[in-house]
């Protein structure tokens, strides 16, 4: 692993240890903000679903599919575009993707029909993979003993972007309608492209095979690494539950007895933001060898949290508490997952991210689609049951993994 313009004698598929100091605070801050801005583009739509549906004549179930389209396109980009992070110079890739995302957001801002809107959502989803180029880039720049902290900080930016997007989108929609949200987002992505070009260090892997081999090796890594498979399933279940909540929440809050406007609905993202920020410490705990403990606590919380969330259909304070706890658990588990998989093969970080995050966002797309259907047919109680089922699966997986881990330790000489 080497930066451009730096001599290296490393053999193919080997890495040079990053400088002990790691990336500067300014670089980490830019990557954290950039990660949040990039991923937010997929989530501005959630508090706007009611307004967009009324404007373009979309029923609730079909309007919710906008989230599914964006997340499905994002998952495709994770598989087909993200491996380029191990092939191309990463700063240049980040600048190019950010610029393309700005252009795609302009398409959404000017959409006046259903086909144009869904096409724009798909293109934005594809280009927003910039987020996942930045995460392994940050991990590669960090010193080994700081990797969990740096990844945790950047990942906090990711989840904060997902959650804060709702607040920003709701407020902007109150002021200028839902089209204004996407004009502002396009401007922010153009600024990010310029800042990345000016301030991010150049970085490129060495000895990387061709693109076709890169994509194939994503599947090979998934088949070869049991830790990657386990952490991918944890991530899929937790983000599936996360998507179930946030997709259906807009429908709940815009209907009686709440009947909130998009601006008020967007404010609920601040509740999730509190949980996301609290979870940032998970990376430090993983660095101290406590990944299993964080996984255990997060898994149990992802099940128990659906009790207050279910009651929150009529009790607003209880609903807010549930939002904070679910986002805390989901983010803590996600940071721990990524910290663990990045220990497997440093020279394959982009491909490890591709394998993990493709599974992650496919589950998110499925969770969004199922949440829309569950709410349309069974209301908020049906959504709560769906989320509790995912929480049960997460806790069961943790219990099974713990039993297998103890069994291996008993058999060890």
One Martini backbone bead per residue (centre of mass of N, CA, C, O) as a GRO file, in nm:
protein
  413
    1UNK     BB    1   0.095   0.036   0.025
    2UNK     BB    2   0.063   0.363  -0.141
    3UNK     BB    3   0.158   0.666  -0.217
    4UNK     BB    4   0.188   0.887  -0.429
    5UNK     BB    5   0.516   0.993  -0.473
    6UNK     BB    6   0.614   0.720  -0.328
    7UNK     BB    7   0.834   0.512  -0.244
    8UNK     BB    8   0.834   0.147  -0.319
    9UNK     BB    9   0.900  -0.219  -0.228
   10UNK     BB   10   0.640  -0.348  -0.252
   11UNK     BB   11   0.468  -0.611  -0.302
   12UNK     BB   12   0.225  -0.764  -0.422
   13UNK     BB   13  -0.026  -0.758  -0.185
   14UNK     BB   14   0.107  -0.542  -0.011
   15UNK     BB   15   0.185  -0.342   0.280
   16UNK     BB   16   0.210  -0.027   0.423
   17UNK     BB   17   0.247   0.123   0.701
   18UNK     BB   18   0.117   0.366   0.841
   19UNK     BB   19   0.149   0.635   0.988
   20UNK     BB   20   0.115   0.686   1.319
   21UNK     BB   21  -0.053   0.952   1.299
   22UNK     BB   22  -0.215   0.968   1.061
   23UNK     BB   23  -0.469   1.141   0.998
   24UNK     BB   24  -0.580   1.436   1.008
   25UNK     BB   25  -0.837   1.617   1.129
   26UNK     BB   26  -0.922   1.743   0.860
   27UNK     BB   27  -0.954   1.478   0.703
   28UNK     BB   28  -1.158   1.341   0.891
   29UNK     BB   29  -1.370   1.563   0.870
   30UNK     BB   30  -1.414   1.550   0.563
   31UNK     BB   31  -1.496   1.248   0.557
   32UNK     BB   32  -1.734   1.272   0.751
   33UNK     BB   33  -1.897   1.483   0.593
   34UNK     BB   34  -1.892   1.339   0.317
   35UNK     BB   35  -2.039   1.085   0.408
   36UNK     BB   36  -2.300   1.225   0.497
   37UNK     BB   37  -2.371   1.372   0.231
   38UNK     BB   38  -2.382   1.123   0.044
   39UNK     BB   39  -2.597   0.947   0.200
   40UNK     BB   40  -2.831   1.158   0.224
   41UNK     BB   41  -2.942   1.141  -0.072
   42UNK     BB   42  -3.120   0.873  -0.001
   43UNK     BB   43  -3.300   1.035   0.256
   44UNK     BB   44  -3.463   1.291   0.184
   45UNK     BB   45  -3.736   1.143   0.094
   46UNK     BB   46  -3.884   1.039   0.352
   47UNK     BB   47  -4.041   1.312   0.452
   48UNK     BB   48  -4.156   1.346   0.132
   49UNK     BB   49  -4.360   1.125   0.045
   50UNK     BB   50  -4.629   1.271   0.075
   51UNK     BB   51  -4.573   1.510  -0.120
   52UNK     BB   52  -4.492   1.345  -0.370
   53UNK     BB   53  -4.748   1.181  -0.392
   54UNK     BB   54  -4.938   1.424  -0.433
   55UNK     BB   55  -4.791   1.553  -0.680
   56UNK     BB   56  -4.770   1.253  -0.854
   57UNK     BB   57  -4.983   1.026  -0.769
   58UNK     BB   58  -4.883   0.851  -0.513
   59UNK     BB   59  -4.906   0.600  -0.328
   60UNK     BB   60  -4.770   0.486  -0.045
   61UNK     BB   61  -4.642   0.221  -0.151
   62UNK     BB   62  -4.501   0.362  -0.401
   63UNK     BB   63  -4.343   0.586  -0.261
   64UNK     BB   64  -4.161   0.390  -0.088
   65UNK     BB   65  -3.996   0.285  -0.347
   66UNK     BB   66  -3.783   0.506  -0.362
   67UNK     BB   67  -3.602   0.383  -0.145
   68UNK     BB   68  -3.559   0.110  -0.283
   69UNK     BB   69  -3.424   0.214  -0.540
   70UNK     BB   70  -3.183   0.357  -0.409
   71UNK     BB   71  -3.072   0.105  -0.251
   72UNK     BB   72  -3.038  -0.084  -0.494
   73UNK     BB   73  -2.838   0.096  -0.650
   74UNK     BB   74  -2.631   0.105  -0.423
   75UNK     BB   75  -2.574  -0.199  -0.418
   76UNK     BB   76  -2.471  -0.218  -0.710
   77UNK     BB   77  -2.232  -0.018  -0.665
   78UNK     BB   78  -2.085  -0.182  -0.451
   79UNK     BB   79  -2.017  -0.418  -0.653
   80UNK     BB   80  -1.917  -0.238  -0.926
   81UNK     BB   81  -1.759   0.027  -0.799
   82UNK     BB   82  -1.600  -0.005  -0.528
   83UNK     BB   83  -1.351  -0.185  -0.628
   84UNK     BB   84  -1.202   0.068  -0.752
   85UNK     BB   85  -1.055   0.147  -0.482
   86UNK     BB   86  -0.823  -0.086  -0.555
   87UNK     BB   87  -0.735   0.061  -0.847
   88UNK     BB   88  -0.774   0.358  -0.791
   89UNK     BB   89  -0.743   0.671  -0.721
   90UNK     BB   90  -0.925   0.794  -0.457
   91UNK     BB   91  -0.956   1.094  -0.493
   92UNK     BB   92  -1.053   1.087  -0.787
   93UNK     BB   93  -1.302   0.910  -0.732
   94UNK     BB   94  -1.445   1.102  -0.536
   95UNK     BB   95  -1.472   1.342  -0.729
   96UNK     BB   96  -1.631   1.200  -0.956
   97UNK     BB   97  -1.876   1.099  -0.788
   98UNK     BB   98  -1.965   1.374  -0.673
   99UNK     BB   99  -2.024   1.506  -0.946
  100UNK     BB  100  -2.236   1.299  -1.045
  101UNK     BB  101  -2.431   1.344  -0.808
  102UNK     BB  102  -2.499   1.638  -0.866
  103UNK     BB  103  -2.632   1.581  -1.143
  104UNK     BB  104  -2.853   1.382  -1.034
  105UNK     BB  105  -2.991   1.591  -0.845
  106UNK     BB  106  -3.090   1.774  -1.071
  107UNK     BB  107  -3.288   1.570  -1.187
  108UNK     BB  108  -3.467   1.562  -0.933
  109UNK     BB  109  -3.528   1.872  -0.917
  110UNK     BB  110  -3.669   1.852  -1.227
  111UNK     BB  111  -3.889   1.663  -1.164
  112UNK     BB  112  -4.239   1.586  -1.318
  113UNK     BB  113  -4.219   1.267  -1.302
  114UNK     BB  114  -4.202   0.942  -1.227
  115UNK     BB  115  -3.967   0.843  -1.410
  116UNK     BB  116  -3.767   1.072  -1.340
  117UNK     BB  117  -3.757   1.018  -1.035
  118UNK     BB  118  -3.662   0.719  -1.042
  119UNK     BB  119  -3.407   0.773  -1.204
  120UNK     BB  120  -3.278   0.972  -1.009
  121UNK     BB  121  -3.268   0.778  -0.765
  122UNK     BB  122  -3.081   0.570  -0.900
  123UNK     BB  123  -2.838   0.759  -0.963
  124UNK     BB  124  -2.790   0.852  -0.676
  125UNK     BB  125  -2.736   0.572  -0.561
  126UNK     BB  126  -2.486   0.512  -0.732
  127UNK     BB  127  -2.312   0.775  -0.651
  128UNK     BB  128  -2.323   0.735  -0.324
  129UNK     BB  129  -2.068   0.540  -0.301
  130UNK     BB  130  -1.866   0.741  -0.189
  131UNK     BB  131  -1.894   0.664   0.105
  132UNK     BB  132  -1.744   0.369   0.065
  133UNK     BB  133  -1.473   0.492  -0.023
  134UNK     BB  134  -1.405   0.655   0.241
  135UNK     BB  135  -1.382   0.437   0.460
  136UNK     BB  136  -1.130   0.268   0.360
  137UNK     BB  137  -0.955   0.516   0.327
  138UNK     BB  138  -0.943   0.587   0.628
  139UNK     BB  139  -0.831   0.310   0.720
  140UNK     BB  140  -0.562   0.333   0.552
  141UNK     BB  141  -0.456   0.602   0.691
  142UNK     BB  142  -0.460   0.461   0.950
  143UNK     BB  143  -0.351   0.350   1.225
  144UNK     BB  144  -0.396   0.053   1.376
  145UNK     BB  145  -0.462   0.186   1.676
  146UNK     BB  146  -0.691   0.394   1.515
  147UNK     BB  147  -0.907   0.258   1.333
  148UNK     BB  148  -1.164   0.244   1.505
  149UNK     BB  149  -1.187   0.549   1.555
  150UNK     BB  150  -1.194   0.648   1.262
  151UNK     BB  151  -1.428   0.471   1.166
  152UNK     BB  152  -1.629   0.570   1.381
  153UNK     BB  153  -1.631   0.866   1.289
  154UNK     BB  154  -1.715   0.823   0.992
  155UNK     BB  155  -1.972   0.651   1.060
  156UNK     BB  156  -2.115   0.873   1.211
  157UNK     BB  157  -2.150   1.043   0.957
  158UNK     BB  158  -2.331   0.849   0.809
  159UNK     BB  159  -2.571   0.831   1.012
  160UNK     BB  160  -2.612   1.134   1.037
  161UNK     BB  161  -2.688   1.170   0.741
  162UNK     BB  162  -2.938   0.993   0.744
  163UNK     BB  163  -3.085   1.153   0.978
  164UNK     BB  164  -3.043   1.462   0.906
  165UNK     BB  165  -3.184   1.459   0.631
  166UNK     BB  166  -3.472   1.479   0.743
  167UNK     BB  167  -3.455   1.759   0.871
  168UNK     BB  168  -3.364   1.919   0.624
  169UNK     BB  169  -3.588   1.834   0.429
  170UNK     BB  170  -3.829   1.934   0.594
  171UNK     BB  171  -3.744   2.234   0.610
  172UNK     BB  172  -3.716   2.291   0.303
  173UNK     BB  173  -4.006   2.206   0.223
  174UNK     BB  174  -4.146   2.433   0.384
  175UNK     BB  175  -4.010   2.662   0.207
  176UNK     BB  176  -3.967   2.517  -0.122
  177UNK     BB  177  -4.011   2.235  -0.142
  178UNK     BB  178  -3.889   1.936  -0.263
  179UNK     BB  179  -3.702   2.050  -0.490
  180UNK     BB  180  -3.509   2.220  -0.304
  181UNK     BB  181  -3.356   1.988  -0.176
  182UNK     BB  182  -3.199   1.902  -0.445
  183UNK     BB  183  -3.056   2.165  -0.502
  184UNK     BB  184  -2.891   2.173  -0.239
  185UNK     BB  185  -2.753   1.896  -0.270
  186UNK     BB  186  -2.600   1.962  -0.531
  187UNK     BB  187  -2.426   2.189  -0.410
  188UNK     BB  188  -2.284   2.016  -0.190
  189UNK     BB  189  -2.147   1.812  -0.387
  190UNK     BB  190  -1.978   2.022  -0.537
  191UNK     BB  191  -1.818   2.111  -0.285
  192UNK     BB  192  -1.699   1.836  -0.218
  193UNK     BB  193  -1.536   1.796  -0.474
  194UNK     BB  194  -1.353   2.044  -0.427
  195UNK     BB  195  -1.241   1.967  -0.145
  196UNK     BB  196  -1.116   1.696  -0.224
  197UNK     BB  197  -0.917   1.808  -0.438
  198UNK     BB  198  -0.762   1.999  -0.223
  199UNK     BB  199  -0.733   1.804   0.070
  200UNK     BB  200  -0.683   1.526  -0.021
  201UNK     BB  201  -0.497   1.260  -0.029
  202UNK     BB  202  -0.313   1.057  -0.201
  203UNK     BB  203  -0.429   0.713  -0.301
  204UNK     BB  204  -0.284   0.378  -0.370
  205UNK     BB  205  -0.278   0.077  -0.465
  206UNK     BB  206  -0.084  -0.220  -0.506
  207UNK     BB  207  -0.103  -0.491  -0.711
  208UNK     BB  208  -0.370  -0.473  -0.875
  209UNK     BB  209  -0.602  -0.612  -1.036
  210UNK     BB  210  -0.841  -0.636  -1.240
  211UNK     BB  211  -1.172  -0.569  -1.252
  212UNK     BB  212  -1.288  -0.854  -1.287
  213UNK     BB  213  -1.134  -0.971  -1.046
  214UNK     BB  214  -1.245  -0.783  -0.831
  215UNK     BB  215  -1.541  -0.873  -0.845
  216UNK     BB  216  -1.490  -1.175  -0.799
  217UNK     BB  217  -1.344  -1.135  -0.516
  218UNK     BB  218  -1.590  -1.066  -0.352
  219UNK     BB  219  -1.706  -1.355  -0.353
  220UNK     BB  220  -1.452  -1.496  -0.246
  221UNK     BB  221  -1.443  -1.355   0.027
  222UNK     BB  222  -1.721  -1.448   0.124
  223UNK     BB  223  -1.649  -1.758   0.108
  224UNK     BB  224  -1.373  -1.746   0.291
  225UNK     BB  225  -1.498  -1.544   0.523
  226UNK     BB  226  -1.665  -1.589   0.817
  227UNK     BB  227  -1.662  -1.303   0.938
  228UNK     BB  228  -1.794  -1.163   0.700
  229UNK     BB  229  -2.058  -1.322   0.700
  230UNK     BB  230  -2.148  -1.258   0.986
  231UNK     BB  231  -2.136  -0.942   0.964
  232UNK     BB  232  -2.333  -0.920   0.725
  233UNK     BB  233  -2.581  -1.030   0.875
  234UNK     BB  234  -2.590  -0.828   1.096
  235UNK     BB  235  -2.617  -0.582   0.910
  236UNK     BB  236  -2.875  -0.665   0.763
  237UNK     BB  237  -3.066  -0.681   1.009
  238UNK     BB  238  -3.021  -0.395   1.124
  239UNK     BB  239  -3.090  -0.233   0.857
  240UNK     BB  240  -3.365  -0.347   0.818
  241UNK     BB  241  -3.484  -0.227   1.081
  242UNK     BB  242  -3.414   0.066   1.021
  243UNK     BB  243  -3.588   0.083   0.756
  244UNK     BB  244  -3.857   0.014   0.875
  245UNK     BB  245  -3.884   0.258   1.055
  246UNK     BB  246  -3.818   0.508   0.851
  247UNK     BB  247  -4.035   0.448   0.639
  248UNK     BB  248  -4.299   0.426   0.829
  249UNK     BB  249  -4.286   0.689   1.000
  250UNK     BB  250  -4.407   0.889   0.798
  251UNK     BB  251  -4.691   0.764   0.789
  252UNK     BB  252  -4.755   0.791   1.088
  253UNK     BB  253  -4.699   1.113   1.123
  254UNK     BB  254  -4.903   1.204   0.877
  255UNK     BB  255  -5.117   1.073   1.049
  256UNK     BB  256  -5.347   0.997   1.245
  257UNK     BB  257  -5.295   1.181   1.538
  258UNK     BB  258  -5.063   1.371   1.421
  259UNK     BB  259  -5.032   1.529   1.142
  260UNK     BB  260  -4.756   1.601   1.021
  261UNK     BB  261  -4.523   1.776   0.884
  262UNK     BB  262  -4.224   1.759   0.724
  263UNK     BB  263  -4.073   1.937   0.931
  264UNK     BB  264  -4.149   1.768   1.183
  265UNK     BB  265  -4.057   1.491   1.087
  266UNK     BB  266  -3.755   1.571   1.052
  267UNK     BB  267  -3.697   1.607   1.367
  268UNK     BB  268  -3.668   1.296   1.431
  269UNK     BB  269  -3.368   1.276   1.341
  270UNK     BB  270  -3.251   1.385   1.613
  271UNK     BB  271  -3.300   1.131   1.777
  272UNK     BB  272  -3.114   0.950   1.606
  273UNK     BB  273  -2.858   1.124   1.641
  274UNK     BB  274  -2.810   1.064   1.937
  275UNK     BB  275  -2.755   0.761   1.896
  276UNK     BB  276  -2.520   0.784   1.694
  277UNK     BB  277  -2.321   0.942   1.877
  278UNK     BB  278  -2.315   0.732   2.110
  279UNK     BB  279  -2.190   0.496   1.913
  280UNK     BB  280  -1.890   0.591   1.850
  281UNK     BB  281  -1.749   0.412   2.082
  282UNK     BB  282  -1.738   0.130   1.947
  283UNK     BB  283  -1.456   0.150   1.814
  284UNK     BB  284  -1.293   0.158   2.081
  285UNK     BB  285  -1.392  -0.115   2.188
  286UNK     BB  286  -1.278  -0.282   1.953
  287UNK     BB  287  -0.976  -0.205   2.007
  288UNK     BB  288  -1.013  -0.358   2.307
  289UNK     BB  289  -1.173  -0.642   2.245
  290UNK     BB  290  -1.520  -0.573   2.258
  291UNK     BB  291  -1.701  -0.677   2.018
  292UNK     BB  292  -1.882  -0.894   2.150
  293UNK     BB  293  -2.026  -0.708   2.352
  294UNK     BB  294  -2.149  -0.509   2.151
  295UNK     BB  295  -2.309  -0.724   1.997
  296UNK     BB  296  -2.487  -0.820   2.229
  297UNK     BB  297  -2.624  -0.553   2.308
  298UNK     BB  298  -2.732  -0.474   2.028
  299UNK     BB  299  -2.909  -0.725   1.973
  300UNK     BB  300  -3.101  -0.697   2.215
  301UNK     BB  301  -3.201  -0.409   2.149
  302UNK     BB  302  -3.326  -0.482   1.863
  303UNK     BB  303  -3.560  -0.627   2.013
  304UNK     BB  304  -3.666  -0.452   2.265
  305UNK     BB  305  -3.738  -0.178   2.108
  306UNK     BB  306  -4.032  -0.276   1.998
  307UNK     BB  307  -4.194  -0.198   2.243
  308UNK     BB  308  -4.184   0.116   2.235
  309UNK     BB  309  -4.250   0.138   1.932
  310UNK     BB  310  -4.531   0.012   1.944
  311UNK     BB  311  -4.643   0.219   2.160
  312UNK     BB  312  -4.572   0.483   1.976
  313UNK     BB  313  -4.838   0.506   1.803
  314UNK     BB  314  -4.959   0.692   2.072
  315UNK     BB  315  -4.666   0.750   2.219
  316UNK     BB  316  -4.435   0.980   2.172
  317UNK     BB  317  -4.205   0.947   2.390
  318UNK     BB  318  -4.167   0.643   2.332
  319UNK     BB  319  -4.088   0.672   2.037
  320UNK     BB  320  -3.830   0.840   2.080
  321UNK     BB  321  -3.683   0.634   2.250
  322UNK     BB  322  -3.677   0.411   2.033
  323UNK     BB  323  -3.512   0.564   1.824
  324UNK     BB  324  -3.254   0.599   1.989
  325UNK     BB  325  -3.198   0.298   2.046
  326UNK     BB  326  -3.191   0.185   1.758
  327UNK     BB  327  -2.961   0.370   1.652
  328UNK     BB  328  -2.752   0.286   1.855
  329UNK     BB  329  -2.745  -0.020   1.789
  330UNK     BB  330  -2.696  -0.008   1.481
  331UNK     BB  331  -2.432   0.159   1.488
  332UNK     BB  332  -2.260  -0.014   1.679
  333UNK     BB  333  -2.269  -0.268   1.501
  334UNK     BB  334  -2.155  -0.144   1.241
  335UNK     BB  335  -1.880  -0.054   1.347
  336UNK     BB  336  -1.791  -0.333   1.446
  337UNK     BB  337  -1.805  -0.479   1.179
  338UNK     BB  338  -1.592  -0.304   1.028
  339UNK     BB  339  -1.358  -0.342   1.222
  340UNK     BB  340  -1.342  -0.654   1.179
  341UNK     BB  341  -1.307  -0.673   0.862
  342UNK     BB  342  -1.041  -0.487   0.846
  343UNK     BB  343  -0.854  -0.723   0.975
  344UNK     BB  344  -0.826  -0.940   0.748
  345UNK     BB  345  -0.749  -0.749   0.461
  346UNK     BB  346  -0.604  -0.461   0.390
  347UNK     BB  347  -0.577  -0.488   0.060
  348UNK     BB  348  -0.926  -0.540   0.061
  349UNK     BB  349  -1.118  -0.311   0.166
  350UNK     BB  350  -1.311  -0.245  -0.068
  351UNK     BB  351  -1.415  -0.543  -0.101
  352UNK     BB  352  -1.516  -0.583   0.183
  353UNK     BB  353  -1.715  -0.351   0.168
  354UNK     BB  354  -1.877  -0.458  -0.070
  355UNK     BB  355  -1.978  -0.719   0.060
  356UNK     BB  356  -2.110  -0.594   0.311
  357UNK     BB  357  -2.283  -0.349   0.181
  358UNK     BB  358  -2.456  -0.505  -0.013
  359UNK     BB  359  -2.607  -0.660   0.201
  360UNK     BB  360  -2.702  -0.417   0.365
  361UNK     BB  361  -2.872  -0.265   0.130
  362UNK     BB  362  -3.053  -0.493   0.047
  363UNK     BB  363  -3.190  -0.507   0.323
  364UNK     BB  364  -3.289  -0.214   0.320
  365UNK     BB  365  -3.469  -0.244   0.070
  366UNK     BB  366  -3.645  -0.469   0.187
  367UNK     BB  367  -3.740  -0.316   0.441
  368UNK     BB  368  -3.886  -0.088   0.291
  369UNK     BB  369  -4.087  -0.259   0.131
  370UNK     BB  370  -4.214  -0.409   0.377
  371UNK     BB  371  -4.305  -0.157   0.530
  372UNK     BB  372  -4.504  -0.053   0.319
  373UNK     BB  373  -4.684  -0.305   0.320
  374UNK     BB  374  -4.744  -0.325   0.623
  375UNK     BB  375  -4.880  -0.048   0.650
  376UNK     BB  376  -5.101  -0.077   0.430
  377UNK     BB  377  -5.230  -0.346   0.581
  378UNK     BB  378  -5.147  -0.313   0.926
  379UNK     BB  379  -4.987  -0.093   1.011
  380UNK     BB  380  -4.797  -0.031   1.287
  381UNK     BB  381  -4.815  -0.319   1.409
  382UNK     BB  382  -4.688  -0.461   1.160
  383UNK     BB  383  -4.417  -0.314   1.176
  384UNK     BB  384  -4.338  -0.410   1.462
  385UNK     BB  385  -4.331  -0.711   1.398
  386UNK     BB  386  -4.117  -0.698   1.181
  387UNK     BB  387  -3.892  -0.578   1.361
  388UNK     BB  388  -3.897  -0.808   1.576
  389UNK     BB  389  -3.805  -1.030   1.383
  390UNK     BB  390  -3.526  -0.909   1.328
  391UNK     BB  391  -3.435  -0.901   1.626
  392UNK     BB  392  -3.455  -1.206   1.670
  393UNK     BB  393  -3.246  -1.286   1.455
  394UNK     BB  394  -3.005  -1.133   1.580
  395UNK     BB  395  -3.004  -1.274   1.858
  396UNK     BB  396  -2.979  -1.564   1.749
  397UNK     BB  397  -2.708  -1.525   1.607
  398UNK     BB  398  -2.547  -1.453   1.858
  399UNK     BB  399  -2.598  -1.716   2.013
  400UNK     BB  400  -2.478  -1.906   1.801
  401UNK     BB  401  -2.194  -1.776   1.784
  402UNK     BB  402  -2.126  -1.822   2.084
  403UNK     BB  403  -2.142  -2.132   2.086
  404UNK     BB  404  -1.923  -2.177   1.870
  405UNK     BB  405  -1.695  -2.031   2.015
  406UNK     BB  406  -1.691  -2.213   2.269
  407UNK     BB  407  -1.646  -2.480   2.121
  408UNK     BB  408  -1.368  -2.409   2.003
  409UNK     BB  409  -1.227  -2.357   2.277
  410UNK     BB  410  -1.261  -2.648   2.388
  411UNK     BB  411  -1.100  -2.787   2.140
  412UNK     BB  412  -0.864  -2.643   2.212
  413UNK     BB  413  -0.531  -2.705   2.328
   0.00000   0.00000   0.00000
